[in-house]
């Protein structure tokens, strides 16, 4: 048993909720995903909710991510003495209290003013890893200072400027990040009707670029770059946007407004943000930059997973970006067991896309994942109640997972296997 082995965490979580109800207090953050999403939608701006909840095209990949979970059925076993349950998992050199972490999600300022900082503080309080996004609203150094014993990771988008890539990795090392997650599936933005119909891309409003504006390499690129195009039609809305950007952008409002520095930074970001020409051969450059574990996020094919191992990567994240990139793509869960069978003995396999409950985590682990990433649910918790909202979402997932684990007859993570949990229904 690990240091996290104890009478069930879920027992205390349920007790807190029910005793609160006895005193007349209901949970500030719903425990069901549907209710959580509905309440978050009611408090978020139309643009913010569309950006977080939306998917590519018709949304068929989002639907596929959820439908596949229902095709796998848990097969509970009885009388296994689950009075003590150990939900801890070892990832690389760190023992974690539960087999999930917070996924990298950009532009969190659209959900709550404290954005990534509130999420980092919540993750620290619950000892859950938080993967800092390249598209964060608060720089990694500020967030890392609040993480305490909880391990931060850093998610990297490979830009067109290798010096910027190099400096991002250097900064991640210096602020204590324990792994680098390279996202592969967003070298171009997917076709997202929810955002397109609102004609809203947050990056054009200088949102979600804090990792860049805090970076000396990027700031040098801004100073040396071309001036914004003054031929564009000037509208009242454009002026309003520039005023807001000048207030939010680092530095003096009047300097920012008069020099249009935020517009110049946005142009520089758009010009360098991603690199569609990236190939497998170039992964050696990243491997040479850092001794930190490197995981490739967006893997959906066993052969690609094997290539990652061959290129010296330490792990993969089976993901279709939560259905945000390719309309009609394979679901992440249907590919998980195939990929785990291919490389699971050689590398760490994480899972992302569609996790909405504790039973989802249980199924993903049974199908070969070492841990999972939670995304949209914690953003909705952030929107509802900031730091405390994220903490409640984490606590609810941990309690829900632990209950499903114990009620299925498992005392520890090692007992969660396809044979023990899914029985004879492991083929989809």
C-alpha positions in Angstrom: 0.0 0.0 0.0 1.2 3.5 -0.8 1.1 6.7 1.4 -2.2 7.4 -0.3 -3.8 4.2 0.8 -6.5 4.9 3.3 -10.2 4.4 4.1 -11.9 5.6 0.9 -11.6 9.3 0.1 -15.0 9.0 -1.5 -16.5 8.3 1.9 -15.5 11.7 3.2 -16.5 13.5 0.0 -20.0 12.0 0.2 -20.2 12.8 3.9 -19.3 16.4 3.2 -22.0 16.8 0.5 -24.7 15.0 2.5 -24.0 16.8 5.8 -24.0 20.1 3.9 -27.4 19.2 2.5 -28.7 18.5 6.1 -27.7 22.1 6.9 -29.3 23.4 3.8 -26.4 23.7 1.5 -26.2 22.0 -1.9 -23.0 21.6 -3.9 -21.8 24.7 -5.6 -20.4 22.6 -8.4 -22.7 19.9 -9.9 -21.4 16.3 -9.7 -22.9 15.3 -13.1 -21.2 16.5 -16.2 -24.4 17.5 -18.0 -25.4 19.7 -15.1 -21.9 21.0 -14.8 -21.8 22.0 -18.4 -25.3 23.6 -18.4 -24.5 25.7 -15.3 -21.2 26.8 -16.8 -22.8 27.8 -20.0 -25.2 30.0 -18.1 -22.4 32.1 -16.6 -19.9 32.1 -19.5 -20.0 34.4 -22.5 -21.2 33.0 -25.7 -17.7 33.2 -27.2 -16.1 31.5 -24.2 -18.5 28.6 -24.1 -18.3 28.1 -27.9 -14.5 28.0 -27.6 -14.5 25.5 -24.8 -17.4 23.2 -25.7 -17.1 23.4 -29.5 -15.7 20.7 -31.8 -14.7 20.3 -35.4 -17.4 20.3 -38.1 -20.6 18.5 -37.2 -19.3 17.5 -33.8 -19.3 13.8 -34.8 -15.9 13.2 -33.2 -17.1 14.6 -29.9 -20.1 12.2 -30.1 -17.9 9.3 -31.0 -15.7 9.9 -28.0 -18.6 9.6 -25.7 -20.5 6.7 -27.5 -17.5 4.4 -27.4 -17.4 4.5 -23.6 -20.9 3.0 -23.4 -19.8 0.1 -25.5 -17.5 -1.1 -22.7 -19.3 -2.6 -19.7 -17.7 -2.9 -16.2 -18.0 -6.4 -14.7 -18.0 -6.0 -10.9 -16.6 -8.7 -8.7 -17.7 -9.3 -5.1 -16.2 -9.9 -1.6 -12.7 -8.6 -2.4 -12.2 -6.7 0.9 -12.1 -3.1 -0.5 -12.1 -1.4 3.0 -8.9 0.2 2.0 -8.3 1.4 -1.6 -5.1 2.6 -3.1 -5.7 4.9 -6.1 -2.1 6.0 -6.4 -0.2 5.7 -9.6 3.5 6.1 -10.4 4.3 8.3 -13.4 8.0 8.5 -14.2 9.6 9.3 -10.8 6.5 10.7 -9.1 3.8 8.9 -7.0 0.4 10.6 -7.5 -2.7 10.2 -5.4 -5.0 9.4 -8.3 -4.6 8.3 -12.0 -5.6 11.6 -13.6 -4.2 15.1 -14.3 -5.5 18.3 -15.6 -5.1 18.6 -19.4 -3.5 21.7 -21.0 -6.3 24.0 -22.1 -5.7 27.5 -23.6 -7.3 30.9 -23.0 -8.6 30.0 -19.5 -9.2 33.8 -18.9 -12.3 33.3 -21.0 -13.7 31.1 -18.2 -12.4 33.1 -15.2 -10.2 36.1 -14.5 -7.7 34.1 -12.5 -7.4 31.6 -15.3 -4.4 29.3 -15.1 -3.3 30.6 -11.7 -6.6 29.4 -10.1 -6.2 26.0 -11.8 -2.6 25.7 -10.6 -3.6 26.5 -7.1 -6.4 24.0 -7.2 -4.1 21.3 -8.6 -1.6 22.0 -5.8 -4.2 21.8 -3.1 -5.4 18.4 -4.4 -1.8 17.2 -5.4 -2.9 16.6 -9.0 -0.5 17.4 -11.9 -1.4 20.3 -14.1 -0.1 20.6 -17.6 0.6 24.2 -18.4 -0.6 25.2 -21.9 1.5 27.0 -24.5 -1.7 29.1 -25.0 -2.0 30.0 -21.3 -3.4 33.2 -19.9 -0.8 33.3 -17.1 2.8 32.6 -17.7 4.3 29.2 -16.5 6.7 30.8 -14.0 3.8 32.5 -12.0 1.8 29.3 -12.0 4.7 27.1 -11.1 5.3 29.1 -7.9 1.9 28.0 -6.6 2.2 24.3 -7.4 3.9 23.2 -4.2 4.4 19.5 -4.2 2.1 18.9 -7.2 4.1 18.3 -10.3 3.6 20.8 -13.2 4.2 19.6 -16.8 4.4 21.8 -19.8 2.6 21.4 -23.1 4.5 22.6 -26.2 3.2 23.7 -29.6 6.1 23.6 -32.0 6.3 27.0 -33.6 8.1 28.1 -36.7 10.9 29.6 -34.6 13.2 26.9 -33.1 14.8 29.5 -30.8 11.4 30.1 -29.3 10.8 26.4 -28.9 14.2 26.0 -27.2 13.5 28.9 -24.8 10.0 27.5 -23.9 11.6 24.2 -23.0 14.4 25.9 -21.0 11.8 28.0 -19.1 9.8 24.8 -18.4 12.9 23.2 -16.9 13.8 26.2 -14.9 10.4 26.5 -13.3 10.2 22.9 -12.3 8.1 21.2 -14.9 8.6 17.5 -14.8 7.7 16.6 -18.4 7.2 18.1 -21.8 4.0 17.3 -23.7 4.3 18.0 -27.4 0.9 18.4 -29.1 1.0 17.1 -32.6 -2.6 17.4 -33.9 -2.9 21.2 -34.0 -0.5 22.3 -36.6 -3.6 23.9 -38.2 -6.7 25.0 -36.4 -9.6 22.6 -37.1 -12.8 23.9 -38.8 -14.9 24.9 -35.7 -18.3 26.3 -36.7 -19.1 27.5 -33.2 -16.1 29.9 -33.3 -16.5 30.7 -37.0 -20.1 31.7 -36.7 -19.3 34.1 -33.9 -16.2 35.3 -36.0 -14.2 35.0 -32.8 -10.7 33.8 -32.3 -9.3 34.7 -28.8 -5.7 35.0 -30.0 -6.6 37.9 -32.2 -7.7 39.7 -29.1 -4.3 39.0 -27.4 -5.9 36.4 -25.2 -4.0 33.1 -24.4 -0.6 34.4 -25.4 0.9 35.0 -22.0 3.7 32.3 -22.5 4.7 34.3 -25.6 4.5 37.9 -24.2 6.5 36.8 -21.2 9.3 35.2 -23.3 12.4 37.3 -24.2 12.8 35.5 -27.6 9.2 36.3 -28.6 9.5 39.9 -27.4 12.6 40.3 -29.6 10.6 38.8 -32.5 7.9 41.4 -31.9 10.3 44.3 -31.8 12.0 43.2 -35.0 8.8 42.2 -36.8 6.7 44.2 -39.3 4.3 46.8 -38.2 0.6 45.9 -38.3 -1.2 46.7 -41.6 -2.8 50.1 -41.4 -4.8 49.5 -44.6 -7.4 47.7 -42.7 -10.8 49.5 -42.3 -11.0 51.3 -38.9 -14.2 50.5 -37.1 -15.5 51.5 -33.6 -15.3 47.8 -32.6 -11.7 47.6 -33.7 -10.9 50.7 -31.6 -12.7 49.2 -28.6 -10.7 46.0 -29.0 -7.4 47.8 -29.2 -8.2 49.8 -26.0 -9.0 46.5 -24.2 -5.9 44.8 -25.5 -3.7 47.8 -24.5 -5.1 47.6 -21.0 -4.5 43.8 -20.7 -1.2 43.7 -22.5 2.0 43.9 -20.3 3.4 47.4 -19.9 2.0 50.9 -20.1 -1.5 51.4 -21.5 -0.6 54.5 -23.5 2.6 53.0 -24.8 0.7 49.9 -25.9 -2.1 52.0 -27.4 0.1 54.5 -29.3 2.5 51.9 -30.6 -0.1 49.3 -31.3 2.2 46.8 -29.6 -0.5 44.3 -28.8 -1.5 44.2 -32.5 2.1 43.6 -33.4 2.4 40.8 -30.8 -0.7 39.2 -32.1 0.6 39.4 -35.7 3.9 37.8 -34.6 2.1 35.1 -32.7 -0.2 34.3 -35.7 2.8 34.2 -38.0 4.8 31.8 -35.8 2.2 29.9 -33.8 2.4 26.4 -35.4 4.4 24.5 -37.9 2.6 22.2 -40.3 5.9 21.1 -41.9 7.0 19.3 -38.7 8.1 15.6 -39.3 9.2 12.7 -37.2 12.9 13.3 -38.1 12.8 16.6 -36.3 11.9 15.1 -32.9 15.6 14.5 -32.3 16.0 18.3 -32.0 13.6 18.3 -29.1 15.1 15.2 -27.6 18.5 16.8 -27.5 17.1 20.0 -25.8 16.0 18.3 -22.5 16.5 15.3 -20.3 12.9 15.7 -19.2 10.4 13.0 -20.2 8.8 13.9 -23.5 5.3 12.7 -24.4 3.6 13.0 -27.8 0.0 14.1 -27.6 -2.5 13.3 -30.4 -1.4 9.8 -31.2 -4.2 7.7 -32.7 -2.4 5.0 -34.6 -0.3 2.0 -33.3 2.4 2.5 -35.9 2.7 6.2 -34.9 3.0 5.1 -31.3 5.8 2.8 -32.3 7.6 5.6 -34.2 7.4 7.7 -31.0 9.2 4.9 -29.1 11.8 4.6 -31.9 12.4 8.3 -31.7 13.3 8.1 -28.0 10.0 9.6 -26.7 9.1 8.6 -23.1 5.3 8.5 -23.5 2.3 9.1 -25.7 -1.1 10.5 -25.1 -3.9 8.8 -27.1 -6.1 11.8 -28.0 -8.1 13.4 -30.8 -8.0 16.8 -29.1 -11.4 16.3 -27.6 -13.0 16.2 -31.0 -11.8 19.7 -31.8 -9.6 19.0 -34.8 -10.9 16.4 -37.3 -14.6 15.9 -37.9 -15.4 12.2 -38.2 -12.2 11.0 -36.7 -11.8 7.7 -34.9 -12.6 7.9 -31.2 -9.6 8.0 -28.9 -10.9 5.1 -26.7 -11.3 2.7 -29.6 -7.6 3.2 -30.5 -6.3 3.0 -26.9 -6.2 -0.8 -26.5 -4.5 -1.2 -29.9 -1.9 1.3 -29.1 -1.4 0.0 -25.5 -0.9 -3.5 -27.0 1.7 -2.1 -29.4 3.9 -0.1 -27.0 2.4 -0.3 -23.5 5.3 -2.4 -22.3 7.9 0.1 -23.7 6.5 3.5 -22.8 4.0 5.4 -20.7 0.5 5.5 -22.3 -1.9 8.3 -21.2 -5.4 8.9 -22.5 -7.3 12.0 -23.3 -10.7 12.9 -25.0 -14.1 12.2 -23.6 -13.4 11.5 -19.8 -16.6 12.6 -18.0 -16.8 10.4 -14.9 -15.0 8.1 -12.6 -16.2 5.0 -14.5 -14.7 6.5 -17.7 -11.3 6.6 -15.9 -11.7 3.0 -14.8 -12.5 1.9 -18.3 -9.5 3.8 -19.8 -7.1 2.2 -17.3 -8.6 -1.2 -18.0 -7.9 -0.7 -21.7 -4.3 0.1 -21.2 -3.9 3.7 -20.0 -1.5 4.5 -17.2 -3.4 7.7 -16.4 -5.8 10.0 -18.0 -6.3 13.7 -18.7 -9.4 15.7 -17.7 -10.2 18.8 -19.7 -13.6 20.5 -20.2 -15.0 19.5 -16.8 -12.4 21.4 -14.8 -12.8 24.5 -17.1 -16.5 24.4 -16.3 -15.7 24.2 -12.6 -13.4 27.2 -13.0 -16.1 29.2 -14.7 -18.6 28.5 -11.9 -16.4 29.1 -8.9 -12.8 29.8 -9.7 -10.2 27.9 -7.6 -12.8 26.2 -5.4 -14.8 25.1 -8.5 -11.7 23.4 -9.9 -11.0 21.7 -6.5 -14.6 20.4 -6.3 -14.4 18.9 -9.8 -11.1 17.2 -8.9 -12.6 15.9 -5.7 -15.7 14.7 -7.4 -13.7 12.8 -10.1 -11.5 11.2 -7.4 -14.4 10.1 -5.3 -16.4 8.8 -8.3 -13.4 6.9 -9.6 -12.6 5.4 -6.2 -16.1 4.2 -5.6 -16.3 2.6 -9.1 -13.0 1.0 -8.4 -13.9 -0.4 -5.0 -17.4 -1.5 -6.1 -15.8 -3.4 -9.0 -13.6 -5.3 -6.6 -10.3 -3.5 -7.1 -8.0 -2.5 -4.1 -5.3 -0.9 -6.2 -4.5 0.3 -9.7 -2.7 -2.9 -10.6 -5.9 -4.9 -10.3 -7.6 -2.8 -12.9 -7.1 -4.9 -16.1 -9.4 -5.7 -19.0 -9.9 -9.2 -17.7 -10.8 -8.1 -14.2 -12.9 -5.1 -15.0 -14.4 -5.5 -18.5 -14.8 -9.3 -18.5 -15.8 -10.7 -21.8 -16.9 -7.4 -23.4 -13.5 -6.0 -24.2 -14.0 -5.9 -28.0 -15.9 -2.9 -29.3 
